[in-house]
Every structure is written in C-alpha cells, then in structure tokens.
Amino acid sequence: MGLFKRNPFGHILFVKKWLIRILGTLSHRRFRGFNELKIEGSEIIKNLPDKNVLFISNHQTYFADVVSMFHVFNASLKGRVDSIKNVGYLWQPKLNMYFIAAKETMTSGLFPKIMAYAGSVSIERTWRSKGKDVKRQVKMSDISKIGTALNDGWVITFPQGTTTPFKPIRKGTAFIIKQYKPIVIPIVIDGFRRSFDKKGLRIKKKNILQSMEIKAPLDIDYENDTPEDIVKKIEYAIEQHPSFLKVISEEELKRNNELNKKREW
C-alpha cells in the first residue's frame, strides 16, 4: 500500500489505518473489560466477498454500535470466532469498511470528524434536521456515495435512522438494496443503551452484558420484491417489527417477577 494511497472518498488509507488502530485500542475495554460483548454468528463474516455487502442493524447509540462492529468484523476476518480477544487483529484492519451516518452528526465536533475519516459515508437526513422534523428530497449524490462505498467494500447502515427502538424502517434502504443488489447481513444488538450514553462515548454503567447476533444473509428477490416487501423483511430480520414489542414486554415482566421473588426472600 502506497503511503498516500486514497480510497474513493479521498481519505488517505495510511491515516485511516492508524485511526482505526488507535480508536480500536482505546475502545477495546468497553467491549471486553468494563463490559462484555457476547457475539453470535461471526463465522458468517469471514466467508463474505470483499465488497458489495450491506450490514443492517438496529441502533442504540451514535458511535458505540459502529465501533463494536469494526472490532467484531476485523476479529472475525483474523479467524476469531465470536471473540474479540487480543486487540492485535486491528494491526491490519479492513480499510474498505464504511458506515452511513447523518452529516450533521459527523460534523458536530472533533471526535465525530475523526470517526468520519475512519469510515463514515455522511448523508443529509430527509426526515430530521437539528432536532426538528423536516421533509426533504433525497439527494441523488448521497445515494451515489452509498453506491460508491458498496462498490469499494462493506457498508453498515441503521435503516431506522434513529436510536429510538421500533421506529419505522426508512424506505431509502430498500431502494438502495434494489438498486445495488448487495448481500444483506442483518445484525441485532442489545445492551449498548444500558452501557453507554446516547452518543456512545461515556460509559453509563459497568458490568453490562452487551450482545451482537450476526444473522445469515437476507433472502431478497432483487427484481420482484417491492420496497415494501424488503422493508418488512428488514423489520423482522433486525427484530424491530411491532410484533417483537410483545415478546420484549413478556421478558421484562418475567425479569421483574424474578427480581421481586428475590427481594421477598
């Protein structure tokens, strides 16, 4: 790799590599130390092609979700199955890995700008701006940027576009899938909201079990599935369909009952 070789977005790969190494080393104990990250299904990662792969996930914090995925993906590519033990897997990280994020978030301070250089595909949200609801046309340049990232490597996206659970899936993700026909890998995460603040920078509580389940590629008929069909498949795959609310409510009730029994004893 040439010292000043750049990716399609103009970022110098040598700089990006060192940013990933440094940020990864600093954040490692957040997922294996202060808290533990339980990983399932990471063997899927090492069998994926080098590009045109789209990871879709529910969203709990601005940055911790993405950082944990960078850890898990790189560890998996180095042969670690369901483990991020020994941060040495970041010495030669996968550099053609990106994540989709709101432009206003990634320009809001020094750390977001560093994260953006490490792999953000920054786009303008069409439904939200500066904390207010808006309605804007999708910028074709943003769609093209996502296509450029897919043509170069792997892309992580959070199709709800918010950290609030059970919000609707944005149809834009379905249109991107139909247009670029990537392999779509669903991921379900949990515990990050309890571990970190909303930005995912400050540790809110220690000794929380975080989880990440990587699922098999989504079965999509790129030609015949409608955007609505794909949205529904995404909802179920990342466990954000309204039907999952009942399951979560029952689990919470069960946990509360167990806690009450312990208190009675």
Backbone hydrogen bonds in HBPLUS format (Angstrom, degrees):
<---DONOR---> <-ACCEPTOR-->    atom                        ^
c    i                          cat <-CA-CA->   ^        H-A-AA   ^      H-
h    n   atom  resd res      DA  || num        DHA   H-A  angle D-A-AA Bond
n    s   type  num  typ     dist DA aas  dist angle  dist       angle   num
A0005-LYS N   A0002-GLY O   3.23 MM   3  5.11 171.9  2.24 108.4 108.5     1
A0013-LEU N   A0005-LYS O   2.85 MM   8  5.93 164.1  1.88 158.9 164.0     2
A0007-ASN N   A0011-HIS O   2.95 MM   4  5.53 148.4  2.06 144.3 152.2     3
A0010-GLY N   A0007-ASN O   2.94 MM   3  5.43 165.2  1.96 126.2 127.5     4
A0016-LYS N   A0012-ILE O   2.98 MM   4  6.28 162.9  2.01 153.3 158.9     5
A0017-LYS N   A0013-LEU O   2.81 MM   4  5.94 157.7  1.86 148.4 154.0     6
A0018-TRP N   A0014-PHE O   3.26 MM   4  6.50 159.3  2.30 142.1 146.3     7
A0019-LEU N   A0015-VAL O   2.96 MM   4  6.23 151.7  2.04 151.2 159.8     8
A0020-ILE N   A0016-LYS O   2.98 MM   4  6.23 161.1  2.01 153.8 157.9     9
A0021-ARG N   A0017-LYS O   2.97 MM   4  6.23 159.2  2.01 147.7 154.0    10
A0022-ILE N   A0018-TRP O   2.92 MM   4  6.04 167.3  1.94 147.7 150.9    11
A0023-LEU N   A0019-LEU O   2.86 MM   4  5.90 169.5  1.87 154.3 157.0    12
A0024-GLY N   A0020-ILE O   2.82 MM   4  5.58 151.3  1.90 138.7 148.0    13
A0025-THR N   A0021-ARG O   2.99 MM   4  6.08 155.8  2.05 141.9 148.1    14
A0026-LEU N   A0022-ILE O   2.99 MM   4  6.21 163.1  2.02 153.3 158.0    15
A0027-SER N   A0023-LEU O   3.00 MM   4  6.05 141.6  2.15 140.7 150.5    16
A0028-HIS N   A0024-GLY O   3.03 MM   4  5.84 122.1  2.38 140.9 152.6    17
A0030-ARG N   A0027-SER O   2.96 MM   3  5.49 149.8  2.05 115.9 125.5    18
A0031-PHE N   A0028-HIS O   3.05 MM   3  5.72 158.7  2.10 117.2 123.4    19
A0032-ARG N   A0028-HIS O   3.01 MM   4  6.16 125.7  2.31 138.8 153.6    20
A0034-PHE N   A0029-ARG O   2.78 MM   5  5.88 144.0  1.91 146.4 157.9    21
A0037-LEU N   A0031-PHE O   2.93 MM   6  5.17 122.5  2.27 162.7 146.8    22
A0033-GLY N   A0035-ASN O   3.02 MM   2  5.21 159.7  2.06 136.5 142.9    23
A0207-ASN N   A0034-PHE O   2.86 MM 173  6.00 171.1  1.87 155.0 155.5    24
A0210-GLN N   A0036-GLU O   2.81 MM 174  5.99 161.5  1.85 168.0 170.4    25
A0038-LYS N   A0210-GLN O   2.72 MM 172  6.01 175.3  1.73 148.8 148.4    26
A0212-MET N   A0038-LYS O   2.84 MM 174  6.25 146.5  1.95 166.9 170.1    27
A0040-GLU N   A0212-MET O   2.90 MM 172  6.31 150.7  1.99 162.8 163.5    28
A0214-ILE N   A0040-GLU O   2.80 MM 174  6.03 175.1  1.80 158.4 159.6    29
A0044-ILE N   A0041-GLY O   3.17 MM   3  6.03 169.1  2.18 124.2 127.3    30
A0045-ILE N   A0042-SER O   3.03 MM   3  5.50 139.7  2.20 110.2 119.5    31
A0047-ASN N   A0044-ILE O   3.26 MM   3  5.71 152.1  2.34 110.7 118.7    32
A0048-LEU N   A0045-ILE O   3.16 MM   3  5.59 167.8  2.17 120.4 121.5    33
A0052-ASN N   A0150-LEU O   2.80 MM  98  4.47 134.6  2.00 149.1 151.8    34
A0052-ASN N   A0153-GLY O   2.95 MM 101  5.72 126.4  2.25 137.0 137.2    35
A0183-ILE N   A0052-ASN O   3.08 MM 131  6.53 158.6  2.13 153.1 151.0    36
A0155-VAL N   A0053-VAL O   2.94 MM 102  6.33 157.0  1.99 161.6 169.2    37
A0054-LEU N   A0183-ILE O   2.76 MM 129  6.02 169.4  1.77 164.2 167.9    38
A0185-ILE N   A0054-LEU O   2.84 MM 131  6.20 158.0  1.88 149.9 157.4    39
A0055-PHE N   A0155-VAL O   2.75 MM 100  6.10 169.1  1.76 162.6 166.6    40
A0157-THR N   A0055-PHE O   2.79 MM 102  6.09 159.1  1.84 165.4 171.0    41
A0056-ILE N   A0185-ILE O   2.98 MM 129  6.17 156.8  2.03 138.6 145.4    42
A0187-ILE N   A0056-ILE O   2.79 MM 131  6.04 139.2  1.96 163.4 169.9    43
A0057-SER N   A0157-THR O   3.18 MM 100  6.59 142.5  2.33 152.0 162.7    44
A0062-TYR N   A0198-LYS O   2.96 MM 136  6.49 151.8  2.04 145.2 154.0    45
A0063-PHE N   A0199-LYS O   2.99 MM 136  6.01 149.2  2.09 131.2 139.3    46
A0067-VAL N   A0063-PHE O   3.01 MM   4  6.21 171.6  2.02 162.2 164.9    47
A0068-SER N   A0064-ALA O   2.97 MM   4  6.03 161.2  2.01 147.9 152.5    48
A0069-MET N   A0065-ASP O   3.18 MM   4  6.47 148.8  2.28 142.2 150.7    49
A0069-MET N   A0066-VAL O   3.05 MM   3  5.12 118.0  2.45  96.5 112.0    50
A0070-PHE N   A0066-VAL O   2.97 MM   4  6.35 152.4  2.05 153.8 161.7    51
A0071-HIS N   A0067-VAL O   3.10 MM   4  6.44 153.1  2.17 147.1 154.1    52
A0072-VAL N   A0068-SER O   2.92 MM   4  6.22 168.6  1.93 152.8 155.0    53
A0073-PHE N   A0069-MET O   2.82 MM   4  5.83 170.8  1.83 153.7 156.9    54
A0074-ASN N   A0070-PHE O   3.17 MM   4  6.07 163.8  2.20 139.1 144.1    55
A0075-ALA N   A0071-HIS O   2.91 MM   4  6.02 159.0  1.96 151.9 158.6    56
A0076-SER N   A0072-VAL O   2.90 MM   4  6.01 157.2  1.95 147.4 153.7    57
A0077-LEU N   A0073-PHE O   3.01 MM   4  6.26 155.2  2.07 147.1 153.5    58
A0078-LYS N   A0075-ALA O   3.10 MM   3  5.17 137.9  2.29  96.5 108.7    59
A0080-ARG N   A0075-ALA O   2.98 MM   5  5.34 158.2  2.03 150.3 143.5    60
A0079-GLY N   A0076-SER O   2.97 MM   3  5.14 157.8  2.02 111.7 113.6    61
A0090-LEU N   A0087-VAL O   3.07 MM   3  6.04 169.3  2.08 128.6 130.8    62
A0091-TRP N   A0088-GLY O   3.04 MM   3  5.57 170.5  2.05 121.2 122.7    63
A0154-TRP N   A0096-ASN O   2.91 MM  58  6.41 151.0  2.00 158.7 162.9    64
A0098-TYR N   A0154-TRP O   2.85 MM  56  6.11 151.5  1.93 143.5 153.0    65
A0156-ILE N   A0098-TYR O   2.80 MM  58  6.16 147.1  1.90 134.4 144.8    66
A0099-PHE N   A0119-GLY O   2.88 MM  20  6.12 145.2  2.01 145.9 148.9    67
A0121-VAL N   A0099-PHE O   2.74 MM  22  5.84 155.5  1.80 150.3 150.7    68
A0100-ILE N   A0156-ILE O   2.86 MM  56  6.25 158.4  1.91 172.6 178.8    69
A0101-ALA N   A0121-VAL O   3.22 MM  20  6.20 160.8  2.26 134.2 136.1    70
A0123-ILE N   A0101-ALA O   2.94 MM  22  6.30 160.0  1.98 161.2 167.8    71
A0105-THR N   A0102-ALA O   3.07 MM   3  5.34 129.1  2.34 103.3 116.5    72
A0106-MET N   A0102-ALA O   3.13 MM   4  6.46 157.7  2.18 154.3 160.5    73
A0103-LYS N   A0123-ILE O   2.69 MM  20  5.04 154.9  1.75 147.3 145.2    74
A0108-SER N   A0105-THR O   3.37 MM   3  5.37 165.1  2.40 109.3 109.5    75
A0113-LYS N   A0109-GLY O   3.21 MM   4  6.32 151.9  2.29 141.1 149.0    76
A0114-ILE N   A0110-LEU O   2.97 MM   4  6.30 148.1  2.08 150.6 160.0    77
A0114-ILE N   A0111-PHE O   3.08 MM   3  5.05 118.7  2.47  96.3 111.6    78
A0115-MET N   A0111-PHE O   2.89 MM   4  6.19 161.9  1.92 157.2 162.3    79
A0116-ALA N   A0112-PRO O   2.79 MM   4  5.98 149.1  1.88 143.8 152.9    80
A0117-TYR N   A0113-LYS O   3.11 MM   4  6.37 151.7  2.19 140.2 146.2    81
A0118-ALA N   A0114-ILE O   3.07 MM   4  6.38 143.9  2.20 141.7 152.2    82
A0118-ALA N   A0115-MET O   3.05 MM   3  4.96 119.1  2.43  91.2 107.1    83
A0119-GLY N   A0116-ALA O   3.17 MM   3  5.45 151.6  2.26 101.0 109.4    84
A0120-SER N   A0116-ALA O   2.91 MM   4  4.30 148.8  2.00 115.1 124.3    85
A0136-ARG N   A0126-THR O   2.94 MM  10  4.63 145.7  2.06 139.0 142.8    86
A0134-VAL N   A0127-TRP O   3.02 MM   7  4.88 166.4  2.03 109.0 113.0    87
A0129-SER N   A0132-LYS O   2.87 MM   3  5.36 158.7  1.92 153.0 160.3    88
A0132-LYS N   A0129-SER O   3.03 MM   3  5.36 159.6  2.07 112.8 119.4    89
A0142-ASP N   A0139-LYS O   2.93 MM   3  5.36 133.8  2.15 107.9 119.7    90
A0143-ILE N   A0139-LYS O   3.32 MM   4  6.82 154.0  2.40 148.1 154.7    91
A0144-SER N   A0140-MET O   2.90 MM   4  6.15 157.0  1.96 147.0 153.7    92
A0145-LYS N   A0141-SER O   2.98 MM   4  6.19 144.7  2.11 136.7 145.8    93
A0146-ILE N   A0142-ASP O   3.10 MM   4  6.44 155.5  2.16 148.8 154.3    94
A0147-GLY N   A0143-ILE O   2.96 MM   4  6.26 156.0  2.02 147.6 154.9    95
A0148-THR N   A0144-SER O   2.81 MM   4  6.08 149.8  1.90 146.4 154.9    96
A0149-ALA N   A0145-LYS O   2.98 MM   4  6.28 154.4  2.05 146.2 152.4    97
A0150-LEU N   A0146-ILE O   2.95 MM   4  6.25 157.3  2.00 150.1 156.2    98
A0151-ASN N   A0147-GLY O   2.89 MM   4  6.07 155.4  1.95 147.7 154.7    99
A0152-ASP N   A0148-THR O   3.09 MM   4  6.26 126.3  2.39 134.6 148.0   100
A0152-ASP N   A0149-ALA O   3.14 MM   3  5.07 135.5  2.34  92.8 105.4   101
A0153-GLY N   A0149-ALA O   2.80 MM   4  5.97 142.2  1.94 148.3 159.0   102
A0161-GLY N   A0158-PHE O   2.86 MM   3  5.70 154.1  1.93 129.9 137.1   103
A0170-ARG N   A0159-PRO O   2.81 MM  11  5.63 175.0  1.81 152.7 154.4   104
A0173-THR N   A0170-ARG O   3.20 MM   3  6.07 150.1  2.29 122.3 126.4   105
A0174-ALA N   A0171-LYS O   2.91 MM   3  5.18 117.9  2.31 103.5 119.0   106
A0175-PHE N   A0171-LYS O   3.05 MM   4  6.47 155.2  2.11 155.5 163.0   107
A0176-ILE N   A0172-GLY O   2.99 MM   4  6.23 154.5  2.05 147.3 154.0   108
A0177-ILE N   A0173-THR O   3.00 MM   4  6.26 155.9  2.06 147.0 153.4   109
A0178-LYS N   A0174-ALA O   2.97 MM   4  6.25 159.4  2.02 149.5 154.7   110
A0179-GLN N   A0175-PHE O   2.91 MM   4  6.05 152.8  1.98 145.4 153.2   111
A0180-TYR N   A0176-ILE O   2.90 MM   4  5.96 173.3  1.91 156.6 158.3   112
A0181-LYS N   A0177-ILE O   2.85 MM   4  5.13 138.3  2.03 133.5 142.1   113
A0218-LEU N   A0184-VAL O   2.77 MM  34  5.48 161.2  1.81 159.1 165.5   114
A0215-LYS N   A0186-PRO O   2.95 MM  29  5.41 175.4  1.95 161.7 161.9   115
A0188-VAL N   A0213-GLU O   2.97 MM  25  5.17 157.6  2.02 142.9 150.1   116
A0213-GLU N   A0188-VAL O   2.87 MM  25  5.17 165.9  1.89 149.3 154.0   117
A0190-ASP N   A0211-SER O   3.03 MM  21  5.18 147.0  2.14 141.1 141.2   118
A0211-SER N   A0190-ASP O   2.85 MM  21  5.18 161.4  1.89 147.4 147.1   119
A0195-SER N   A0191-GLY O   3.03 MM   4  6.18 141.2  2.19 141.3 152.4   120
A0196-PHE N   A0192-PHE O   2.97 MM   4  5.91 167.5  1.98 154.9 155.9   121
A0204-LYS N   A0195-SER O   2.61 MM   9  5.35 145.0  1.73 137.2 146.8   122
A0205-LYS N   A0195-SER O   3.15 MM  10  4.98 156.2  2.21 128.6 128.2   123
A0197-ASP N   A0202-ARG O   3.00 MM   5  5.57 143.4  2.14 151.6 160.5   124
A0200-GLY N   A0197-ASP O   2.91 MM   3  5.22 137.6  2.09 106.2 119.2   125
A0225-ASP N   A0221-ASP O   2.86 MM   4  5.28 161.3  1.90 148.2 153.0   126
A0229-ASP N   A0226-THR O   2.98 MM   3  5.04 117.4  2.38  98.4 113.9   127
A0230-ILE N   A0226-THR O   3.04 MM   4  6.41 159.6  2.08 157.0 162.1   128
A0231-VAL N   A0227-PRO O   2.88 MM   4  6.10 157.3  1.93 148.9 155.4   129
A0232-LYS N   A0228-GLU O   3.08 MM   4  6.30 159.5  2.12 147.2 151.5   130
A0233-LYS N   A0229-ASP O   3.06 MM   4  6.37 155.4  2.12 146.2 153.1   131
A0234-ILE N   A0230-ILE O   2.90 MM   4  6.17 154.1  1.97 150.9 158.1   132
A0235-GLU N   A0231-VAL O   2.92 MM   4  6.20 159.2  1.96 150.8 156.4   133
A0236-TYR N   A0232-LYS O   3.16 MM   4  6.45 163.1  2.19 151.9 154.3   134
A0237-ALA N   A0233-LYS O   2.91 MM   4  6.01 159.0  1.96 145.7 152.7   135
A0238-ILE N   A0234-ILE O   2.96 MM   4  6.07 164.0  1.98 160.8 161.3   136
A0240-GLN N   A0235-GLU O   2.74 MM   5  4.91 160.1  1.78 156.7 158.3   137
A0239-GLU N   A0236-TYR O   3.14 MM   3  4.83 157.3  2.19  98.7 104.3   138
A0244-PHE N   A0241-HIS O   2.89 MM   3  5.80 162.8  1.92 133.8 137.7   139
A0245-LEU N   A0242-PRO O   3.02 MM   3  5.48 154.6  2.08 111.9 119.7   140
A0248-ILE N   A0244-PHE O   3.00 MM   4  6.28 163.8  2.03 154.3 158.0   141
A0249-SER N   A0245-LEU O   2.90 MM   4  6.09 158.3  1.95 148.5 154.9   142
A0250-GLU N   A0246-LYS O   2.96 MM   4  6.20 155.5  2.02 149.3 155.3   143
A0251-GLU N   A0247-VAL O   2.99 MM   4  6.27 153.1  2.07 147.3 154.8   144
A0252-GLU N   A0248-ILE O   2.88 MM   4  6.12 158.7  1.92 152.4 158.2   145
A0253-LEU N   A0249-SER O   2.96 MM   4  6.15 155.8  2.02 144.3 151.1   146
A0254-LYS N   A0250-GLU O   2.96 MM   4  6.16 153.9  2.03 143.5 150.5   147
A0255-ARG N   A0251-GLU O   2.93 MM   4  6.20 159.8  1.97 149.2 154.3   148
A0256-ASN N   A0252-GLU O   2.91 MM   4  6.13 160.5  1.95 150.2 155.6   149
A0257-ASN N   A0253-LEU O   2.95 MM   4  6.16 154.5  2.02 146.4 153.2   150
A0258-GLU N   A0254-LYS O   3.02 MM   4  6.28 155.2  2.08 147.3 153.8   151
A0259-LEU N   A0255-ARG O   2.93 MM   4  6.23 154.7  2.00 149.6 156.6   152
A0260-ASN N   A0256-ASN O   2.94 MM   4  6.17 156.7  1.99 147.7 153.9   153
A0261-LYS N   A0257-ASN O   3.00 MM   4  6.24 151.9  2.08 145.7 152.9   154
A0262-LYS N   A0258-GLU O   3.12 MM   4  6.38 154.9  2.19 144.3 150.5   155
A0263-ARG N   A0259-LEU O   3.01 MM   4  6.31 151.6  2.09 146.6 154.6   156
A0264-GLU N   A0260-ASN O   3.01 MM   4  6.27 149.4  2.11 144.4 152.4   157
A0265-TRP N   A0261-LYS O   3.10 MM   4  6.44 149.0  2.20 145.0 152.7   158
